[in-house]
Amino acid sequence: MAENTVLKYVQCPSCHGCDVRRSYPKGLIDRVMIRSGKSPLRCRGCEYRFYRKLAPNERLGRPDLSEEKDPVL
């Protein structure tokens, strides 16, 4: 990935939190949405489930746990 690419975290459309994960596909609607390029996602904060087409510069998960940090000694 290029250095000038800014990574963005996916936000929940309900609570606007950034702790979002992929949700397991369930049923016909999920299969149709996946075929159209939209992944089922779930917010860990409010449990809201939604669909979203992910851009290459978007990341899932909690920003405070996903970024590399120096180890605490």
N, C-alpha and C positions, 0 to 999 in steps of 0.2 A: 504494500500500500504506500502511496506517495506520502511524503512528509507533510505536504501542504493540505492534505485531506483532513477535514474536521470530522471527527466521529461524533454522532449524535445518539442519544439514548431514546428508545421508543417510549412515549408517554401514554399513560392510560387516558382514554377520552372521558372517563367518568370522574376520577379523582386527580388526574394530572400527575400521578406518581410515576417514577422511573423504574420501579422494581417489577418489570414485566418479563414473563417467561413464555415459551411455547406451550400450547395446550394440546393434549392428546386428541386426535381426530375422533369424532363420534358421529356416525350416521351419514345420511345422504347429503345434507346441507354442507357438512364439512368437506366431503369429497368434491362437491361442485365448486366450493370456494377455493379449495386447493388447486383444482384444475384451472381456475381462472387466475391463479398466481397469488392468492391471498391466504396467508397462514393464520390458523387459529391461535390466538394469544390470550393470556390471562394475567391480570394484575395480581400480584401477591398482597398488595395492600388492601384493596377493597373486593377482591375476587371477581371483578367484572371480566367477562369473556367477550372478546371482539376479534374482528378479522382485519388484517392489514397486509398490504404489499410492502415488503421490506426493501429499502434502498441499500446499495452496497456499503454506504457509510453509516448505517444505523446498527446499533448494538442493543442486545437484550441484557437484562440483569441490573443489579444495583451498582450505580457508578462508584460508590465508596468501596465495594468489594472487587470490582472488575478491573480497576486500574492498578498497574504495578506500582508498588510502593517500596521504599527501603525497609528492610526488616528491622524490627524493634529489638535491640539487644539488652 
